[in-house]
Amino acid sequence: MSKLLLVDDHAIVRAGLRRLLESIPCISHIEECASGEAAYQYLFSNTVDIILMDISMPGKGGIESTSLIKKRYPQTKVLILSMHDSAVMIRKAKNAGASGFVLKNEISDNLLNAIQKVLEGEEVFPVIEAEEYINILECLSGKEFEIFKSIANGENLHLISDKMNMSYKTVANYQTAIKKKLGIESMLDFHAIAKQHHVIM
């Protein structure tokens, strides 16, 4: 029997996932956290076998939180939940140390199998064509990637700074660094690249 930590910033989503998880025989105990930071702190005094981690959350996103957790608690399995199956997100999840990646719109069909496989030591990731790995977004750090997604979705820097608990100046500096790395200038460029690489719909 395994202990599971559910990490998502939306209480309604956590409630729905909990109902589904409670029907899984191999899960004996379920705890919840509303952020990656809270999950990291929870592990200071608690142990779990597997974490279900939402990829998009305020503050430290799922990728950055997974990386921090795996560095300190390498034995803890992390399964990423995402709305999008872009190659860059899947690759970043792998690089952060996640053991799997499940699409939220396929949870009812795939979550049980994914959890069982991850607990058995297997990896569960969508199949990616080889050419998709060659992606200019690979040069972005986890935080830069989260900010890139937000800008591409049309969010202004004030909103991003509030959402990610960062100062406006820090977010602006990240934006400048992203533009330099990707060789872009306008907000339209952010959106176009994100669409091209299936980061946004």
Phi, psi and omega per residue, in radians:
M1 nan 2.479 -3.003
S2 -2.144 2.627 3.060
K3 -1.685 2.398 -3.069
L4 -2.207 2.447 3.054
L5 -1.994 2.160 -3.126
L6 -1.766 2.138 -3.062
V7 -2.136 1.924 3.115
D8 -2.749 2.453 -3.073
D9 -1.425 -0.078 3.128
H10 -1.852 2.059 -3.098
A11 -1.067 -0.649 -3.129
I12 -1.136 -0.711 3.114
V13 -1.132 -0.762 3.125
R14 -1.058 -0.710 -3.125
A15 -1.107 -0.742 3.124
G16 -1.148 -0.735 3.121
L17 -1.165 -0.661 3.136
R18 -1.058 -0.753 3.129
R19 -1.044 -0.695 3.123
L20 -1.210 -0.753 -3.096
L21 -1.166 -0.559 -3.120
E22 -1.155 -0.249 3.119
S23 -1.600 -0.028 -3.112
I24 -1.575 2.037 -3.035
P25 -1.033 -0.580 -3.044
C26 -1.389 -0.093 3.125
I27 -1.733 2.048 -3.090
S28 -1.708 -0.414 -3.031
H29 -2.623 2.368 -3.124
I30 -2.218 2.224 3.023
E31 -2.079 2.817 -3.091
E32 -2.252 2.558 2.983
C33 -2.396 2.598 -3.079
A34 -1.695 0.027 -3.141
S35 -2.755 2.833 3.084
G36 -1.132 -0.658 3.120
E37 -1.094 -0.741 3.137
A38 -1.130 -0.655 3.117
A39 -1.129 -0.748 3.132
Y40 -1.064 -0.767 3.132
Q41 -1.202 -0.626 3.124
Y42 -1.025 -0.654 -3.091
L43 -1.274 -0.198 3.076
F44 -1.044 -0.615 -3.056
S45 -2.190 0.147 -3.140
N46 -2.429 2.696 3.073
T47 -2.084 2.495 3.048
V48 -2.376 2.787 3.139
D49 -1.569 -0.583 -3.082
I50 -2.590 2.518 3.106
I51 -2.064 2.278 2.958
L52 -1.673 1.997 -2.971
M53 -2.061 2.053 3.037
D54 -1.166 2.455 -3.062
I55 -1.384 -0.499 -3.059
S56 -2.022 1.857 3.121
M57 -2.489 2.706 3.046
P58 -1.071 2.772 -3.109
G59 1.264 -2.358 3.078
K60 -1.299 2.118 3.124
G61 -1.254 -3.135 -3.084
G62 -1.100 -0.624 -3.128
I63 -1.178 -0.877 -3.121
E64 -1.126 -0.701 3.130
S65 -1.133 -0.703 3.105
T66 -1.068 -0.768 3.135
S67 -1.042 -0.788 3.135
L68 -1.108 -0.779 -3.108
I69 -1.144 -0.760 -3.103
K70 -1.180 -0.529 3.104
K71 -1.196 -0.641 -3.106
R72 -1.585 -0.578 -3.096
Y73 -2.253 1.232 -3.040
P74 -1.081 -0.378 -3.116
Q75 -1.375 -0.274 -3.112
T76 -1.409 2.212 3.136
K77 -1.429 2.497 3.097
V78 -2.215 2.246 3.088
L79 -2.020 2.061 -3.074
I80 -1.477 2.386 3.045
L81 -1.931 2.306 -3.073
S82 -2.551 2.669 3.043
M83 -1.427 -0.354 -3.034
H84 -2.177 2.551 -3.130
D85 -1.944 0.687 -3.134
S86 -1.160 2.586 -3.114
A87 -1.045 -0.674 -3.086
V88 -1.170 -0.659 3.114
M89 -1.165 -0.742 3.138
I90 -1.114 -0.756 3.139
R91 -1.115 -0.734 3.137
K92 -1.164 -0.617 3.086
A93 -1.106 -0.760 3.096
K94 -1.082 -0.816 -3.105
N95 -1.113 -0.497 3.132
A96 -1.347 -0.234 3.114
G97 1.877 0.095 3.120
A98 -1.131 2.651 3.124
S99 -1.708 -0.169 -3.124
G100 -2.936 2.968 -3.048
F101 -2.586 2.048 -3.094
V102 -2.160 2.335 3.092
L103 -1.325 2.394 -3.098
K104 -1.097 -0.577 -3.129
N105 -1.371 0.009 3.090
E106 -2.095 0.214 -3.058
I107 -1.037 -0.782 -3.073
S108 -1.077 -0.493 -3.119
D109 -1.612 -0.574 -2.932
N110 -1.997 -0.274 -2.983
L111 -1.122 -0.812 -3.118
L112 -0.995 -0.861 -3.132
N113 -1.097 -0.709 -3.130
A114 -1.121 -0.775 3.136
I115 -1.083 -0.797 -3.132
Q116 -1.067 -0.761 -3.129
K117 -1.156 -0.741 -3.138
V118 -1.124 -0.728 3.114
L119 -1.125 -0.458 3.109
E120 -1.500 0.017 3.081
G121 1.689 0.097 3.125
E122 -1.577 2.895 3.034
E123 -1.886 2.525 -3.102
V124 -2.286 1.718 3.134
F125 -2.292 2.552 3.040
P126 -1.048 2.602 3.115
V127 -1.260 2.307 3.127
I128 -2.082 2.312 3.072
E129 -1.136 2.527 -3.048
A130 -0.956 -0.709 -3.069
E131 -1.196 -0.350 -3.139
E132 -1.232 -0.342 -3.132
Y133 -1.218 -0.409 3.129
I134 -1.427 1.705 -2.951
N135 -2.469 2.240 -3.085
I136 -1.126 -0.370 -3.117
L137 -1.291 -0.177 3.122
E138 -1.097 -0.368 -3.100
C139 -1.339 -0.203 -3.098
L140 -1.471 2.487 3.031
S141 -1.267 2.994 3.138
G142 -1.010 -0.799 -3.141
K143 -1.172 -0.734 3.107
E144 -1.058 -0.685 -3.125
F145 -1.151 -0.719 3.115
E146 -1.086 -0.738 3.137
I147 -1.214 -0.683 3.077
F148 -0.989 -0.818 3.137
K149 -1.054 -0.747 -3.113
S150 -1.122 -0.770 3.117
I151 -1.123 -0.739 3.138
A152 -1.088 -0.499 3.114
N153 -1.440 0.029 3.067
G154 1.606 0.165 3.141
E155 -1.370 2.411 3.104
N156 -1.445 2.940 -3.022
L157 -1.158 -0.565 3.106
H158 -1.116 -0.767 3.128
L159 -1.117 -0.741 -3.138
I160 -1.119 -0.734 -3.132
S161 -1.100 -0.682 3.098
D162 -1.178 -0.788 -3.084
K163 -1.128 -0.650 -3.051
M164 -1.744 0.113 3.117
N165 0.972 0.808 3.129
M166 -2.240 2.745 3.094
S167 -1.251 2.717 3.115
Y168 -1.037 -0.719 -3.116
K169 -1.090 -0.702 3.133
T170 -1.119 -0.760 3.122
V171 -1.110 -0.716 3.123
A172 -1.087 -0.669 3.105
N173 -1.152 -0.683 3.073
Y174 -1.093 -0.746 3.135
Q175 -1.037 -0.754 3.121
T176 -1.090 -0.743 3.138
A177 -1.125 -0.692 3.131
I178 -1.119 -0.793 3.125
K179 -1.023 -0.732 -3.124
K180 -1.148 -0.767 -3.121
K181 -1.140 -0.683 -3.064
L182 -1.616 -0.165 -3.142
G183 1.182 0.705 -3.112
I184 -2.141 2.917 -3.087
E185 -2.221 -0.878 -2.970
S186 -1.682 2.884 3.066
M187 -1.133 -0.523 3.092
L188 -1.104 -0.575 3.103
D189 -1.152 -0.711 3.096
F190 -1.006 -0.862 -3.084
H191 -1.121 -0.747 -3.094
A192 -1.109 -0.773 -3.135
I193 -1.170 -0.708 3.131
A194 -1.094 -0.714 3.104
K195 -1.155 -0.742 -3.111
Q196 -1.037 -0.644 -3.089
H197 -1.794 0.288 3.021
H198 1.045 0.545 3.071
V199 -1.387 -0.560 3.045
I200 -2.224 2.804 -3.125
M201 -1.488 nan nan
